[in-house]
Amino acid sequence: MHEYPITKRIIEISQEHANKHNAKEVKQINLVVGDYSGYVASSIELYFGIIAEGTVCENAKLNIKRVKPMLKCNECESLFVRKPFSFECPYCGGQGSPTEIGHEFYIESIEI
């Protein structure tokens, strides 16, 4: 349910961008959503179609790039996607630690 206000804000930011550049419509919004960001990409897509009606974003294409969380090996410093129930590095067998990769949430670009 918390995807509704964030989707509304994405549309507001896109409208502000279009107004700033005297554009009549937003053609495309590119969004980056990490799997651990706390937001569900499919819910954002659903709300986007509803909230965008009647706005400059009504016909905009919403592209969402999902980012999988990564661990960083404490031994070889490689980044890797964690296997279920394991923190083991697939390259050297060392233990991985959490990183900020996968927590992203931002508008990458707005095409007008």
WOJO-V207585 format. One record per backbone hydrogen bond with DSSP energy under -1.0 kcal/mol. CO is the residue of the C=O (numbers start at 1). NH is the residue of the N-H. Records with the same first field share a line. If there is no record, write none. Layout:
BEGIN
CO=NH + NH
END
This chain:
BEGIN
1=4
3=7
4=8
5=9
6=10
7=11
8=12
9=13
10=14
11=15
12=16
13=17
14=18
15=19
16=20
17=21
18=23
19=22
27=61
28=111
29=63
30=108 + 109
31=65
32=106
33=67
34=37
40=44
41=45
42=46
43=47
44=48
45=49
46=50
47=51
48=52
52=55
55=58
56=26
57=60
61=29
63=31
65=33
67=35
71=80
72=97
78=73
80=71
83=86
87=96
89=93
94=89
95=74
97=72
100=103
101=70
102=36
104=34
106=32
109=30
111=27 + 28
END
